[in-house]
Amino acid sequence: MRSPLTATCMGYSNLSQQHPKTTRPRSLRWSPRLLELEGRLPYAISYVGVVAYNAFGNIAGQQSRSIALLNQRGDGIVITLLSSREETLFFTKQVAEGVGTEALSPEESAAVDRALGR
């Protein structure tokens, strides 16, 4: 006995064979759109690396973070949040091909390395 899912799938494939008006499979009708989306994928955020640490001596619990958001080419940004009891500082730095366009702190470099699996 076939499972309901198999029967449904087989019934659907039989229906498509019964309708000769459908000249192309459905997947081919979407290919221009899929090709456009596929062309954009290298620019989408694909890799994320997070490093938690203590930036200041007056607070514990690793409240500070450096977060790397990179695409397939290794381009993107590093967001750094330095938390203390009095304030939180927020920084961003650009990354191109896996390297900071300006000097990265050791924690920011570690976030980039973690995102790229190094």
TAFENKA-V509619 format. One record per run of one state. SS is the DSSP state (alpha for helix, beta for strand, coil for the rest). FROM is the first residue (numbers start at 1). LEN is the number of residues. Records with the same first field share a line. If there is no record, write none. Layout:
BEGIN
SS = FROM-LEN, FROM-LEN
END
This chain:
BEGIN
coil = 1-3, 19-7, 30-1, 44-3, 54-10, 71-5, 84-4, 97-2, 101-5, 117-2
alpha = 4-15, 26-4, 31-13, 106-11
beta = 47-7, 64-7, 76-8, 88-9, 99-2
END
